Amino acid sequence: MALRRLFRRKFNVTVLICIFCFVAFVTIFPLQNRKQAKRLSSDSKHENIPRQDLELLKDKDERFVVYNRVPKCGSMSMTTVCYRAGGVNGFKVASPYENGEKQAKTEEEQEEFINFLHQQPPGYLYIRHQYFIDFTRFNSKQPIYINMIRDPIARFESFYYFSRFGNERGGGAGRMSDVRRQEGIDECIQNNRQECSKPYWQMVPYFCGQDPGCMSRSQWAVDKAKENIKKHYVFVGILEDLDTSLRLLEAILPKYFKNALNIYHNPENERLKFETHTKNKKKTSEAAKEFLKTQTSIKLEYDLYLFVQNELNYLRAIYL
């Protein structure tokens, strides 16, 4: 009888252990699977971005930084941050005047620029409106390339009115008839002006580079720009998320951009923000924006913009 009770007691304990193990299995195992699936899903979004485990500075010549700034993408604010960061962090920043400056360069001019850069003291940041140059084609290490872009329609609006009225500093306004100067973007589209039906191809070539094909409004140029960003750019920020962009610069390039966010928000910069603000901008209708986004080359610029936005979000998840 005692033996039977002992057997029952051991049997009950065994059953309880089995029940506990089963509950733990059905609860914990799916949780681990979900975590793993989430991680794999996150990785798969970027499987086409060969960043070599985010070794962003691998094979880069860290002595030099090139900011080949895109117009009307907060470039004056970024230039100011660069100069003041140089003073704080101890590196030289220069935007040397070039007589007859042009963004596209011949083979000889590209080589001249590379030689010029290599003659500068280490810890040198160069700033100009210049299309990307592939240093590796000239048997040189690629410097650290950085840039900043902006929502393509917002950039188009800023460039459109800047070319008419300039900014608070007074620069930028070009020659044109008063009728054309006073036209808003909606009227420009309605009057079938080439300025709006075939917008100036500006953002993509800065990343596509010096190949003549980069001046074509084509998917090839966009894909080449993406390829160069993946392979040669350490950082491309977005003006609409400037604070995050500056925090990433601090994290990726602390030697150059430590305290960049605080530098940007320094009250001394408020005057510059006002002075570089484009004057007399009019509100663009949603219909006009839709036309620009779907019926012009700005559609291709959005392809690049969304790609950069995805890259930025990926880096933010890693670094911030």
Secondary structure, DSSP 8 states (H G I E B T S, - for coil): -HHHHHHHHHHHHHHHHHHHHHHHHHHHHHHHHHHHHHHHHHHHTTTT---TTT-TTTTEEEEEEEE---TTSSHHHHHHHHHHHHHHHT-EEE----TT--SS--HHHHHHHHHHHHTS-SSEEEE-S-----GGGGT--EEEEEEEE--HHHHHHHHHHHHHH-BTTS-------HHHHH--HHHHHHTT-HHHHS----HHHHHH-SSGGGGS-SHHHHHHHHHHHHHHEEEEEEGGGHHHHHHHHHHH-HHHHTTHHHHHT-GGGHHHHHHTSBSS-----HHHHHHHHHHSTHHHHHHHHHHHHHHHHHHHHHH-
